[in-house]
């Protein structure tokens, strides 16, 4: 099994980024997925999650700004991040919530 995250980068405050998490394996790909982030010196935290039926859940800090979605045909989960703030700066990870399997992270840096 493999999770491949991409889409991170450097953006100014107020800007947008879209992260992608591609999953291999048919059964693996339809599992519930989560996006987490870890800022320097802080614990990793759940940002957003999506079930196999596309029900979603968000951390209070990103509600109204971030949107998680999935395209099962492409085995991919997305995190659309709008109105980014400097405090959103972190390494973002995707995770298979059924297998408890982490993908590698992608760095998001928001400049003020």
TORFI-657454 format. One record per residue: residue number from 1; x, y negated, z of N, C-alpha, C in turn. Coordinates in nm, 2 decimals. Each point is the difference from the previous one (the first is absolute). Last residue first. Example, Ala and Ser with C-alpha at 12.3 -4.5 7.8 and 13.67 -1.06 7.14 Angstrom:
2/1.28/0.22/0.71/0.09/-0.11/0.00/-0.08/-0.11/0.08
1/0.03/0.57/-0.01/-0.09/-0.12/0.00/0.09/-0.12/0.00
//
This chain:
112/0.36/-3.59/0.58/-0.09/-0.12/0.04/0.03/-0.12/-0.09
111/0.04/0.55/-0.12/0.08/-0.12/0.04/-0.10/-0.11/0.03
110/-0.01/0.56/-0.01/-0.08/-0.11/-0.03/0.08/-0.13/0.06
109/0.09/0.55/-0.15/0.05/-0.11/0.07/-0.08/-0.12/-0.05
108/0.01/0.58/0.00/-0.08/-0.12/-0.03/0.06/-0.12/0.08
107/0.17/0.53/-0.16/0.01/-0.12/0.08/-0.09/-0.11/-0.06
106/-0.06/0.56/0.03/0.03/-0.11/-0.10/0.00/-0.13/0.08
105/0.07/0.57/0.13/-0.06/-0.13/0.01/0.04/-0.10/-0.12
104/-0.09/0.56/0.01/0.11/-0.10/0.04/-0.06/-0.14/0.00
103/-0.33/0.40/0.13/0.08/-0.03/-0.11/0.12/-0.10/0.04
102/-0.27/0.38/0.32/0.04/-0.14/-0.04/0.06/0.00/-0.13
101/-0.37/0.34/0.27/0.12/-0.01/-0.08/0.03/-0.14/-0.04
100/-0.37/0.28/0.23/0.09/-0.08/0.09/0.14/-0.02/-0.07
99/-0.42/0.21/-0.17/0.13/0.08/0.02/0.10/-0.07/0.09
98/-0.42/-0.21/-0.08/-0.04/0.14/0.03/0.13/0.08/0.03
97/0.02/-0.46/-0.13/-0.06/0.01/0.13/-0.04/0.14/0.04
96/0.38/-0.24/-0.33/-0.11/0.10/-0.01/-0.05/0.03/0.14
95/0.26/-0.46/-0.15/0.00/0.12/0.08/-0.12/0.09/-0.04
94/0.35/-0.47/-0.13/-0.13/0.07/-0.02/0.02/0.14/0.07
93/0.25/-0.51/0.09/0.00/0.15/-0.03/-0.14/0.05/-0.03
92/0.33/-0.49/0.04/-0.13/0.06/-0.01/0.01/0.14/-0.04
91/0.30/-0.41/0.25/0.01/0.12/-0.09/-0.13/0.07/0.00
90/0.02/-0.54/0.09/0.03/0.13/0.07/0.03/0.10/-0.11
89/-0.25/-0.51/0.08/0.13/0.05/-0.04/0.03/0.13/0.08
88/-0.37/-0.31/0.06/-0.03/0.13/-0.07/0.13/0.06/-0.05
87/-0.02/-0.43/0.21/-0.02/0.11/0.10/-0.03/0.13/-0.06
86/0.02/-0.41/-0.26/0.13/0.05/0.04/0.00/0.12/0.10
85/-0.41/-0.04/-0.33/0.05/-0.09/0.10/0.14/0.05/0.04
84/-0.40/0.04/-0.43/0.11/0.06/0.08/0.06/-0.11/0.09
83/-0.40/0.07/-0.32/0.02/-0.10/0.10/0.10/0.04/0.10
82/-0.15/0.41/-0.26/-0.02/-0.14/-0.03/0.03/-0.09/0.12
81/0.07/0.54/-0.19/0.03/-0.09/0.11/-0.01/-0.14/-0.05
80/-0.14/0.55/-0.12/0.01/-0.14/-0.06/0.01/-0.10/0.12
79/0.10/0.54/-0.08/-0.02/-0.10/0.11/0.01/-0.14/-0.07
78/-0.10/0.56/-0.17/0.06/-0.14/-0.01/-0.03/-0.08/0.13
77/0.06/0.55/-0.21/-0.07/-0.09/0.10/0.07/-0.14/-0.01
76/-0.04/0.47/-0.34/0.07/-0.12/0.05/-0.09/-0.07/0.10
75/-0.05/0.38/-0.35/0.07/0.04/0.13/0.07/-0.11/0.07
74/-0.29/0.00/-0.40/0.14/-0.04/-0.01/0.08/0.05/0.12
73/-0.46/0.07/-0.02/0.04/0.05/-0.13/0.15/-0.02/-0.02
72/-0.23/-0.17/0.38/0.04/0.14/0.01/0.04/0.06/-0.13
71/0.01/-0.49/0.23/-0.04/0.05/-0.13/0.05/0.15/-0.01
70/-0.10/-0.41/0.41/0.06/0.12/-0.06/-0.05/0.03/-0.13
69/0.07/-0.43/0.41/-0.09/0.07/-0.10/0.08/0.12/-0.05
68/0.00/-0.46/0.37/0.06/0.14/-0.03/-0.10/0.06/-0.10
67/0.11/-0.53/0.16/-0.09/0.09/-0.05/0.07/0.13/-0.04
66/0.07/-0.51/0.30/0.05/0.12/-0.06/-0.12/0.09/-0.04
65/-0.10/-0.41/0.20/0.12/-0.03/-0.08/0.05/0.11/-0.08
64/-0.37/0.02/0.32/-0.03/-0.11/-0.09/0.11/-0.04/-0.09
63/0.15/0.26/0.42/-0.14/0.00/-0.05/-0.02/-0.13/-0.08
62/0.40/0.12/0.25/0.00/0.00/-0.14/-0.14/0.00/-0.06
61/0.11/0.02/0.48/0.09/-0.10/-0.05/0.00/-0.02/-0.16
60/-0.24/0.34/0.26/-0.06/-0.13/0.01/0.08/-0.11/-0.07
59/0.03/0.50/-0.18/0.04/-0.07/0.12/-0.06/-0.14/0.00
58/-0.26/0.39/-0.27/0.11/-0.09/-0.01/0.04/-0.05/0.14
57/-0.28/0.40/-0.33/0.02/-0.05/0.13/0.12/-0.09/0.00
56/-0.38/0.30/-0.36/0.13/-0.08/0.04/-0.01/-0.05/0.14
55/-0.20/0.40/-0.38/-0.04/-0.09/0.11/0.13/-0.06/0.05
54/-0.03/0.32/-0.37/0.02/-0.14/-0.02/-0.06/-0.09/0.11
53/0.04/0.50/-0.04/-0.13/-0.06/-0.06/0.01/-0.15/-0.01
52/0.36/0.25/0.19/-0.02/0.06/-0.13/-0.13/-0.06/-0.07
51/0.20/-0.33/0.35/-0.03/0.14/0.00/-0.01/0.06/-0.14
50/0.30/-0.42/0.22/-0.11/0.03/-0.09/-0.02/0.15/0.00
49/0.26/-0.45/0.29/-0.01/0.14/-0.03/-0.12/0.02/-0.09
48/0.38/-0.40/0.21/-0.12/0.03/-0.06/-0.01/0.15/-0.03
47/0.33/-0.21/0.29/-0.05/-0.11/-0.07/-0.14/0.02/-0.06
46/0.33/0.21/0.43/-0.09/0.03/-0.11/-0.05/-0.13/-0.06
45/0.49/0.04/0.24/-0.14/-0.02/0.03/-0.08/0.03/-0.13
44/0.52/0.04/0.28/-0.08/0.02/-0.13/-0.14/0.00/0.03
43/0.34/-0.27/0.31/-0.05/0.13/-0.02/-0.07/0.01/-0.14
42/0.40/-0.36/0.10/-0.14/0.03/0.03/-0.04/0.14/-0.03
41/0.42/-0.24/-0.10/-0.02/-0.01/0.14/-0.14/0.03/0.05
40/0.03/-0.11/-0.50/0.12/0.01/0.08/-0.03/-0.01/0.15
39/-0.40/0.16/-0.30/0.08/-0.11/0.00/0.12/0.02/0.09
38/-0.36/0.33/-0.27/0.08/-0.02/0.12/0.09/-0.12/-0.03
37/-0.50/0.26/-0.18/0.12/-0.09/-0.02/0.08/0.00/0.13
36/-0.40/0.32/-0.31/0.06/-0.05/0.13/0.11/-0.10/-0.03
35/-0.45/0.28/-0.25/0.12/-0.09/-0.02/0.04/-0.05/0.14
34/-0.28/0.47/-0.16/0.01/-0.12/0.07/0.12/-0.08/-0.04
33/-0.37/0.42/-0.16/0.13/-0.06/-0.01/0.00/-0.13/0.09
32/-0.29/0.51/-0.12/0.00/-0.14/0.06/0.14/-0.05/0.01
31/-0.06/0.37/-0.37/-0.01/-0.01/0.14/-0.02/-0.15/0.04
30/0.07/0.20/-0.44/-0.14/-0.05/0.04/-0.01/-0.01/0.15
29/0.41/0.15/-0.23/-0.03/-0.13/-0.05/-0.14/-0.05/0.05
28/0.17/0.45/0.09/0.07/-0.11/0.08/-0.05/-0.13/-0.04
27/-0.13/0.36/-0.25/-0.07/0.00/0.13/0.06/-0.11/0.09
26/0.20/0.06/-0.42/-0.14/-0.04/-0.02/-0.07/-0.01/0.13
25/0.52/-0.11/-0.11/-0.08/0.11/0.05/-0.15/-0.03/0.01
24/0.36/-0.40/0.05/0.00/0.12/-0.08/-0.08/0.11/0.06
23/-0.02/-0.57/0.02/0.01/0.13/0.07/0.01/0.11/-0.10
22/0.08/-0.57/0.06/-0.03/0.11/-0.09/0.02/0.13/0.07
21/-0.08/-0.54/0.11/0.05/0.12/0.06/-0.05/0.12/-0.08
20/0.06/-0.59/-0.02/-0.05/0.13/-0.05/0.06/0.11/0.07
19/-0.10/-0.57/0.06/0.08/0.12/0.03/-0.07/0.12/-0.06
18/-0.01/-0.56/-0.09/-0.08/0.13/0.00/0.10/0.11/0.02
17/-0.03/-0.57/0.11/0.08/0.12/-0.04/-0.10/0.12/0.00
16/0.00/-0.60/0.05/-0.06/0.14/0.00/0.10/0.10/-0.05
15/0.00/-0.54/0.25/0.01/0.08/-0.12/-0.06/0.14/0.02
14/0.07/-0.34/0.34/-0.12/-0.03/-0.08/-0.01/0.08/-0.13
13/0.48/-0.08/0.21/-0.12/0.00/0.07/-0.12/-0.04/-0.08
12/0.40/0.20/-0.27/-0.02/-0.11/0.09/-0.13/0.02/0.07
11/0.32/0.41/-0.16/-0.11/-0.09/-0.05/-0.01/-0.11/0.10
10/0.30/0.48/-0.15/0.01/-0.13/0.07/-0.11/-0.09/-0.06
9/-0.03/0.56/0.02/0.08/-0.11/-0.06/0.00/-0.12/0.09
8/-0.24/0.54/-0.13/0.04/-0.10/0.09/0.09/-0.11/-0.07
7/-0.19/0.41/-0.20/-0.07/-0.12/-0.01/0.04/-0.11/0.10
6/-0.01/0.57/0.04/0.06/-0.10/-0.08/-0.08/-0.13/0.00
5/0.06/0.56/0.20/-0.05/-0.13/0.02/0.07/-0.10/-0.09
4/-0.10/0.56/0.03/0.09/-0.10/-0.05/-0.07/-0.14/0.01
3/-0.03/0.54/0.20/-0.06/-0.13/-0.01/0.10/-0.10/-0.04
2/-0.06/0.58/-0.02/0.08/-0.12/0.00/-0.10/-0.12/-0.01
1/0.07/0.59/0.07/-0.09/-0.12/0.00/0.09/-0.12/0.00
//
